[in-house]
Amino acid sequence: MKLKNIWSELKKTNWPSKKQIVQLTIYTLVLCGIITMLIVGLDLLFFNIRDWFLNL
């Protein structure tokens, strides 16, 4: 009985088109790349600041 309800709800779902999936995947990858560059940049900055203080 519950499986029948799940199946009927899945039929009512509006699934994204292939074009929307591709666009959202590209947006996600670009955003992940930007966040990665930000984290790497901050990591390098803090690493250099730490080394500068240790070499005083």
Secondary structure by P-SEA (a helix, b strand, c coil): caaaaaaaaaaacccccaaaaaaaaaaaaaaaaaaaaaaaaaaaaaaaaaaaaaac
